[in-house]
């Protein structure tokens, strides 16, 4: 079966290195689940070794923190964010599809569109940021080597080149991305270590001063939240890759590989970004990328351009387009995944060029992504709570019922007009509360001043959304959901259901 169908199908899908992946958001049959839990570690670790992610490590110091305060804000923030991110990896192997379609079990067959739209915009937003930093790295390297210009024309051409390579990788899809990310994780990780060693003589432990929010603790909490937001932002996308992992995989392995890979990648990248800031940006007013390259020897610039500024940025941007393509495929499922990815590739390039080159709105794009994190955090919390509530048992046929108008209303996930109002209302209220604490260049919530400027946006959204969902399902119980025995053996269902329940109780 091709990827135009939402059902399970009988024909063999294509997912091999160097070949275009044929499946989209349709159910991945057990015989095609060739991935392993450890691949989730590679796929979450490698893309973090990108300049577009390293720049987040420079922010605590830009906010006014000293080196050690920034170090602990990053470390604890990434740890908490990775722990919150990890449980999302448990869902895809059980549903055989991505997060947006899986969310139909809790938000309803039509309510799944909420996740599709939000995560598509997050993917495109991060894509714009990544091709921008990748383009900066390329023109900075060419300027050092050949004296070429670093203006908007050169930047636009470099961004278009980075985008093109990202598009190709995204269109080929899952298997090609997995194989590429293994290599990128090793090469880019080594490049970051080399850069730290080379710049070590220029390092000095900066002391905190001129705190962005006036005093130390509010600024530290802001830095902590910024670090935590990086792993959390990947939560909606983990099962774009987890759907190829066998459904009887240990939940603890899924959590440990996904969460551990995320922590390692984010921690190394953000700490390296902070480290570089003490050596590079302390002596220049240039942006992070240009400041980084200004204090680096030419051979290191070339190495960084090929790795963290090139292959890692390209792979990360490719994942953004690939993820967005799958999310939109969950909305327009009659179009093939590869075709949808191609369409969104053009949209992504337009967003990047118009937003960055024409309007110089990179700060607005970053703020827009921050706002979207407020909307996606309660969505993630509700999905994880729902997963543990049903003990990992899903009707995989019913999740794909949206593709057949004749049967969609009989789906156990139809709820009320296709929406589970318990989850939808909890998500909406949680998002609304989070917006009250948003502080960006686009919007500032009315309660920001009441908490000394501390960013409680996505934190409050997740807590309120989760508490309301818990309350609603207690007051108005949902029908129990069991796995489709036509797709998984009853023994496997019982075994994994028990393991997930035990893991949930232990946590």
Beta strands, then each sheet from edge to edge (+ up, - down):
end
